Amino acid sequence: MLATLIHAPGDIRVEEVPDPVLSGSGWDAVVRVVAACVCGSDLWPYRGVTPTTKPHRMGHEFVGVVEEVGGSVARIKVGDFVIAPFYRCDMTCVNCRNGVSTSCLHGGWWGEHAQDGGFADGGQGTRVRVPDADGTLVATPEPPAPELVPHLLTLADVMGTGHHAAVSAGVGAGSTVAVVGDGAVGLCAVLAARRLGASRIVAMSRHASRQEVAREFGATEVVPERGDEGIARLKEMFDGVGPDRVLECVGTKESMDQALRSARPGGQVGFVGVPNGGPELPIPVMFGTNVGVRGGVAPVRNYIEELLPEVLDGRLRPGRVFDLELPLADAAEAYAAMDERRAIKVLLRP
């Protein structure tokens, strides 16, 4: 089968690799990928920010159709259309039951060897072996219409991650919200804030195409300024003190500083940006302003079943973040387009 590998910074290749096979554990499945995508976090190794010491599989967001299941799999069936979160989990351990399935005691990531002895393929490929299939995968009630596929794919990561930012920040009815970051996660955070009842939502964006999506998703205002200018603008807009909630969706030192200094005294920051560039928490600033910080790697598996009905009935249309679609064979161009900000998020079709 075909799969995407990274060999070195900027070196993405689609190559022939062995077909996935069931491990014999009884708990796994093989899924034929219908759609996958490139994530902003995939750009860290692409740019050389995180090291690549040897070629390895890429991709952690996919939807597809189940082709095989192990003998102990009970909930997932051959023929199901399924959503796979960006990590693996069993949904039975104490951490999964506590709502933090990203810390599953028996889970892990795509593109690595799993605890059951088999390999969990990367999502940017033709097929994927899924350990702990009953816990990891969520099946739709029936095969979706083709136009729903991009929206369902966002539940594998970006929509659930944007939702986690909003939940972590405590967004609720009447909240005022600023979103730092206009990538796919930041835009989905705008949509999540609207869904949770925020009264005003400010998207911090300098790019016209992303501003347009932000407004479609529910942003009431757009602020292009950054740093001290951006903070001053937000404070001016919200009674001289700033918004109630700030959603940090980038993961750099600068974006976290922006978020912390933008929230009103007693406000809350929800952070989901994958850390890059050494984000730090300035305890004296937080102590002096009573600004709280909560968030982290988003347990999207725990959110899929909450969000799925609203995607299926059309209330949520997060797939708008995909503004470029390419065949899997063109994965290298997909990475380049996102790296060069020619695309918000690229959907790949095997």
MOZIQUI-V162758 format. One record per run of one state. SS is the DSSP state (H for helix, E for strand, - for the rest). FROM is the first residue (numbers start at 1). LEN is the number of residues. If there is no record, write none. Layout:
BEGIN
SS&FROM&LEN / SS&FROM&LEN
END
This chain:
BEGIN
-&1&1 / E&2&7 / -&9&2 / E&11&6 / -&17&12 / E&29&9 / -&38&4 / H&42&6 / -&48&8 / E&56&2 / -&58&4 / E&62&8 / -&70&11 / E&81&4 / -&85&3 / E&88&1 / -&89&5 / H&94&4 / -&98&3 / H&101&3 / -&104&4 / E&108&1 / -&109&3 / E&112&2 / -&114&5 / E&119&2 / -&121&4 / E&125&1 / -&126&1 / E&127&4 / -&131&2 / H&133&4 / E&137&3 / -&140&6 / H&146&11 / -&157&1 / H&158&12 / -&170&6 / E&176&5 / -&181&3 / H&184&12 / -&196&4 / E&200&5 / -&205&3 / H&208&10 / -&218&3 / E&221&3 / -&224&3 / H&227&11 / -&238&7 / E&245&4 / -&249&4 / H&253&10 / -&263&5 / E&268&4 / -&272&11 / H&283&7 / -&290&2 / E&292&4 / -&296&5 / H&301&12 / -&313&5 / H&318&4 / E&322&6 / H&328&12 / -&340&5 / E&345&5 / -&350&1
END
